[in-house]
Amino acid sequence: ARLFKIKKFLYVSSGAVYGEAKDRPGELTHPLHPGDLYGASKAASELIGQQYENHFGLDFRIARPYFFFGPGRLPSEQTQLFKSLLGPLESLPNLKLEKGADQRLGFTYVEDIARGTYLLYQAENPKYKTVNICSEEPVSFLEMVRLAQKYSDKPTSVKIGPGKLFPRGETLDISIAKKELGFHPRYSVEEGIKEYARWVKENRKT
């Protein structure tokens, strides 16, 4: 970006930078404390980008989305988490996760993530350049499966073992996104899964 004289850069980070926060972590109240390599890589990239702003004047902004899903890739083309939770929409067989039955996360429909990210990029001289973007509605893995099965063409079984799959808090504090960007999630998790189910039916391979 610096070499090509790009003045504004928005980095899509992740709520994974907070690790397993006990409450809803906010941009100003919670330090970076990733609990795995993915979160650490995102945190490191944030710090590098901020140094480019400090040293070279790059307008560096950070969006921190959280566990988003929706059109763009079929469940079969995604990580094991989303393949297992949303696989019923594609009638995938033998779906299972070793852990996760005791975990809830702020799963967010991709259109809400895209809109929040766009608002952050377009904001003129924003007071805060690091913004959480996600749903405020934590949903369990088991509920995600139930909703996917509800909008599936045929019955599909999913096995999820006890415990938590990731060192993550349930969801993020989006107060800054609301106040500074006017962002509010438009889709509930069920509405998002319903929309995604339509896309999957139109785009699946079989």
Phi, psi and omega in degrees: 000317181295317183295327180267010176060034174284129187271332184230133183224126176251122180260127177271102181268222181195152172295352177298342180294342180274344184070214184265069179292140184285327178246196181275105185292138177249158184299327184263342188255343184239127177285165174292126181209062184297148182252004178206176184296323180299309179298322179295321180294323178292317179297318180298318180294323176300313183295321178296315180299320179294328176290326174297323176293317181295320188266329187240358177079014177293131175283096188255121182239150186232121171259132178245088177281174184214117171041066182265153182217161177143189184305151180131318176219144175287158176306322181294345182259007186250181177297165183301326179301302184286331175299319181285316184287324184251000179305328177304332179296336180252005182057043180283142180271163170053049180272131179199153172231137181293328180222168174130348184297340181254020183242141173236143180219159179277065178301136189226134179291140190299329180295326175293319178298314181298318182292317179296320178295318178298317180298321179294318181295320185279345184299135178270121179048058182296144179295324179237131182258356176243121190223130172284139178224110180190179175282152175263011188246086178295136184230140180286158175302319182295323178290323176301316179297316181301318180291320177297320178294326180299323183256018178270155179286329181212159183301137178219133180265145177225128179254127179232124180283168182289165177095191179249142182273326185233152171278078184225149169284171186292310179205185186244157174281121181248028181301319181294317179300321179293309187287316188270330184248350184070026182273132172219131178302134181262340185247130166287167178300318180295318178298321178295316179295322178298316178294317180296323179301320178297317181294318180299317180298327181278341189238355181291158190277338181231000000 
